[in-house]
Amino acid sequence: MKSRCCCVKVAGVLFLLVALGHLVRMVMGWKVIVGDWTMPMWPSVVVIVVAAALGVCLLMCACSKGEPEAAVPPQPKA
């Protein structure tokens, strides 16, 4: 179970690094050119939002203790 937790943490950090890379690209004004095509900046905004959200969600899941979010108290027997 620990290896799964470690893998989820690594994936979360990688998603956050991707988001950070795109944020740096936008701030620094770096261009991505493939052949004759230049990638516009707007896809980086989408990638930042999606990758950061996935990274945070994965890290939150990895850091949880595996307990249910809302525990249901036992019902008394009648």
N, C-alpha and C positions, 0 to 999 in steps of 0.2 A: 504494500500500500504506500510505503514511503517513496518508492520509485515513481509511482503515478503522481504523487504530490510534487515531486521534484520536476517532473516533465511538464506539469501544468504551470509551475512557477517559471520555468525556462521559456515556455511559449508566451506567457504573459509579458515577460521582460522583452522578448523579441518583438512582440506587437508594439510595445511602448517605444522601443528603439526605432522601429519603422516610422511611427508617428513623429518622433523627435527628428528623424532624418528629413521628413517632408516639411516639418516646421522650419528647420534650418534652411532648407532649399527656398522656402518662401521668403524668409527674412533676408537671406543673402542675395536673392534674385538669381540663383543658379538656373541655367537652362538645361533641359534634357533634350538632346538632339539624336534622333535615330534616322540615319540616311538624310533625306531631305525634309523630314518631318520634325517639327519642334513641338514638344508637349506643352500645352497651355498650363497655367498655374492652377486653374480651378479644380482639376482632379486631385491635387495635393490637399486641398481643403477637405474633400470627401475622405481621402485616405487618413488624414489626421483625425477626423472625428471617429471614423469606424475603427481604425487600429487602436486608438487610445481607449475607446469604449471596450473593445474586446480585451485589451491588455489589463485594464482595471478589473473587468469582470473575472478574468481568469485568475488574477492574483487574489481577488476576494474569495473565490471558490477554493483556491489552494490554501488559503490561510484559515478557512473555517475549520472547525473541529469535527465536522461531519454530523453535527447535531441538527435535528430538524429546526427550521426557522421558528415555527410556532408549535410548541408542544401542547398536545391535547391532554388535559387532566383525565385520569380514569373516572369512569362513570360509576356511581354507587349502585350496587345491586339491590333491586327492590324485593 
